[in-house]
């Protein structure tokens, strides 16, 4: 069952809907969310900060015919809720009609309970537990003669949604994340990260060793010429590929506005690339329903390289005459729906064997400062960071200085020739991601750093 606090938020959401109806709303939707977040930071191989933050708020969509007013408040007392309703109603009465408004979503059946989305251990995590994890990272850095930086966070979220059509949804979820950068005395840097529902699923000592080893291995990096290279991307780089593809392409709104590279049935990846959005996969960071109270659906995005589906919220679904897939975001939302739980299928190659048989290429740990250049073609520019290596005859031979790239991500997927059988759970800017490492036949690097 949903947690006690989530049920309390549902009662609050129902009350707000009732107040909005009494104030003249023809439709109303209340979203109540709370978050208890804690973070322990470390720098220069010392823990230097522990912070904790608790937030709660209510977001109200107040609809009069085809006029929609949206307001939010952090006050959930009687006076605060009445003021919220009054403010949202005033906005609705003074905005233009949304010509194709299709109404708030209708109930679509019971929302399944997702016990795997919540961990009591994470919700109850203490500063001492996070400090212990930070100390394990620092110990690994000390042993390697490098300096550790990073953070260890734990978060518990509760959410409830109610609307005038009978939607009632309440739930809770947790997440933990440790990320670290190690820096060596000779200019080397290394990165490692992990995320999990249960804080015990994060191994700080292993992450510390991984980042420290990279920092040692990238010392005194040499320059290589820009150009097209075969590349092995570690999972941290693959997350950026998935996030950008989700952000630019697999949103129904992006397709409806003709700014997406996605065409259902079109091949954009190799046979080795299968990606779905699956909020119920326990390997990721699950969530049962979206911010409109609609149950999350498993949506195939790429089936063996072929575009297979899109994610929808209520408004974009109505335009295409389909049902929402449970990907609505909090109103007002000009961006449309996004895949927030992307999962890429594992392959059959051992992670360490992806570079085997590569004549002259690169191994890239992660990307930095990536930005879209041409959304319709999925072209993105950015930099490599924290571990880029030259590979010759199937072996890593030297660290190289960071490179700038400008590349179509769909074209990169079309060139995937290897996928690791191991996967990692990480956090991208769109949410939880489960990804393998991949090998790409060719990737275009357009510039190199001097230092």
Secondary structure, DSSP 8 states (H G I E B T S, - for coil): ---HHHHHHHHHHHHHHHHHHHTT-SEEEEEEEEEEEEEEEEETTEEEEEEEEEEEEEEEEEEETTEEEEEEES--SHHHHHHHHHHHHHHHTTS---TT---S----S-----GGG--HHHHT--HHHHHHHHHHHHHHHHHHT-EEEEEEEEEEEEEEEEETTS-EEEEEEEEEEEEEEEE-TTS-EEEEEEEESSGGG--HHHHHHHHHHHHHHTTT-B----EEEEEEE-HHHHHHHHHHHHHHTSBHHHHHTT--S--TT-B-S-TT--EEE-TT-TTS---SB-TTS-B---EEEEETTEE---B--HHHHHHHTS---S---SSS-TT----SEEEE---SB-GGGTTTT-SEEEEEEEEEEEEEEEGGGTEEEEEEEEEEEEEETTEEEEEB--EEEEEEHHHHHHTEEEEEEEEEEEEETTEEEEEEEEEEEEEEEEEE---
